[in-house]
Amino acid sequence: MEFYVPLGCRGIVFRFGTFLIGILGGIAYRKAARRRSPAASDPAASLALLELLALD
């Protein structure tokens, strides 16, 4: 059930803070994604490939 509680000025600060957290989180994610190697993007696929290579 949704409800609304008027927050006044605190609501504006809350919305700005959550917006800022979203922006900073996106920046941190993009920086971390650039540092990762392409092989590390899907560990299940890389393990399956290693197993296939070990069998041959």
Residue, then its C-alpha position, 0 to 999 in steps of 0.5 A: m500500500e502506497f502512502y504519502v507523507p509530506l516532507g517539505c524541504r527534507g524531501i528535496v534534500f532526500r531526492f537530491g541525495t538519492f540522485l547524487i548517490g545514483i550518479l556517483g554509483g554509476i561512475a564507480y561502476r564504470k571505472a571498475a568495469r574498465r579495469r576488469s579484463p574481458a575474460a573476467s566478465d563472466p566467470a562461469a563461461s571462463l571456467a567452462l572454457l578452461e575445463l574444455l581446454a583441459l580435456d583436450 
